[in-house]
Amino acid sequence: MTEYVVNSKGSPQRPSKAAIISSPMCVRLLVCFAVVVEVTRAQLPWIPCQTPDNKDPSKCLFDGEFCNWATDFVNFDNEAVWFHDYAEKPVPSASAQFVIEGGDPTIVDGQLKIPMKYPKNLEEASTGTVVSTARFLHYGVVSATFNQSGVDGVVTSFITMSNTEDEIDIEIVGADRYNIQYNWYWHAMLVKNRDGASAHGRLVTVPYDTALNLLTHTIDWNEDRIIWLVNGVEYYRVHNPGDGNFPSDPSRISFGIWQTPLASDWAGFTNYSAWDPEEPPFVVFSDMSVSCAAKNGPPAVVSKRPPPTKAPDPVCTDVLNCLFGPVVSEAPAETIIVTGALILVVTAVLLVL
């Protein structure tokens, strides 16, 4: 990631090497986040398309028949693939619509629960959960309805991310229930103002408790501007500066929950004593939709496929148990066997007749 500081005339200046980030904090294996003076940007692995070594997502787009897409996450277990498995066969399909990049997402009460993991060592940061779409969006509108954890030190994110590290962010910190952080980046370039804050970001205040309420967050993106909305109300808009440094590459949609470094306070200090080991902090996503800018596809239809088929019972080797269930009786075993044999004889006679 390259970091720039905007001078008084608004043009970027490259800082000294000492000011450039060199060691981002890894939240979990594949999922890392850089933290700089209250400015964050995701550092996620690139996701291949069609073949394991192909970074060009042009054949994995939300486009044509896949232009409009929606989910209520009910069939998430049918539609999600772990990153290491998807990377070997990176082809979006009905059974590979989501890529789990880390953590442990689960369906609870018909909604997608995205949790933190309680740490084994309380001196270290915990593990978060991040999920991405297998398809990429090249301009369009993406929305999701979710809450945030409300827990200090924990960040909820909903972003777009390209394989060239173009990025559009929505981030909500647990310590701040009424503010939302918006940002954008081009090719991983972090531009800061003189105060050390993102020159491309904005902190906005909403009239809702973002932890207690499921709110619909929207990113409306085209080549000229980006608009961020909450429940259909616009809160921030930026325009393409015209210098070529503006998100323009196809991007997957990535969302999840993660933790800031233990010594950091920009999202609130982590206090593990406030965590329930049996129910660590989590967020809930209830639905999500995508509409490509080309508008060249049919209306979105939420998948209603049934859950995975239950595996058949093993071949029966205990006739009495398979026919009648476990036998609970104080009668001698010989009596049970004779009774069962008589029932089988009667059944055979009836079949012959």
Buried (B, 14 or more C-beta within 10 A) or exposed (E): BEBBBBEEEEEBEEEEEEEBBEEBBEBBEBBBBBBBEBBBBBBBBBBBBBEEEBEBBEEBBBBEEBBBBBBBBBBBEBBBBEBEEBBEEBEBEEEBBBBBBBBBBBBEEEBBBBBBBBBEEEEEBBBBBBBBBBBBBBBBBBBBBBBBBBBBBBBBBBBBBBBBBBBBBBBBBBBBBEEBBBBBBBBBBBBBBEEEBBBBBBBEEBEBEBBEBBBBBBBBBBEEEBBBBBBEEEBBEBEBEEEEBBBBBBBBBBBBBBBBBBEBBBBBEBEBEEBEEEEBBBBBBBBBBBBBBBEEBEEBEEBEEEEEEEEEEEEEEEEBEEEEEEBEEEEEEEEBEEBBEEBEEEEEEEEEE
